[in-house]
């Protein structure tokens, strides 16, 4: 079976007029799209004195906006197009664009642009920057009168006034009112202004709901936070109060600045924690007096004894109640008597 094959025959006639010479590297460039090649070859085919902009070329070549932006970016990246903005005579800013048939570096393009004269007000410019014609006002332009006297005496136009009114001297100018005295100094600024601003600046870090506080409200929120600091509250107390006032998870906050302003509007008094009641100190007895009890009998000095049960009298008082003042009723040297 015989396979079909395609053979291409090329016929080229050299033009006698209106032609341009391009390198094959432009047409066969691997990184330039067809729109970029068409934009570049179109610009290179224009006369030397032509000042047609890239946007006008894209409009004439039927290249859309996105395709034009992408094609121009490719030409700039490959070094075929260079542009810069410079200030010309009279303070007018001009955008210079350089189109080259070969890639140029930035230094080479700057050297070529430096030799190009800047356009003046008398030069012809592209139709894109020519102002649209304006409709003139009614009448011919005239120069406004800045001094001198009118041609006619003004008294002729005010004949309805009495004659004496025309002869009276002009009234003395009324003196300008004295400026109002500056208001007395207001209340002194809070000493915690800087701390309050830092506190408000840290609010977006507390919760995602507070990330979009308007910058114009930060001074107002800082003044409200300064009142809390002046009342003795700490930064942690204010942050905790704001977090308690946020809605639950999943509820969006459309105006975080207004919510924080509402939460900081009223300053509650600071309540100090009540210290715990002091625990009475426990009297520790010596090992020899552990379990001893004072006898309730009539003793000259306190008599301690170790009870066997719930008795309140020592063994001596139980056997024979001692008589007060009797030397035999005096306790031992250690003040403890154990029952026999």
Beta strands, then each sheet from edge to edge (+ up, - down):
strand 1: 81-87
strand 2: 93-99
strand 3: 292-294
strand 4: 304-306
sheet 1: 1+ 2-
sheet 2: 3+ 4-
end
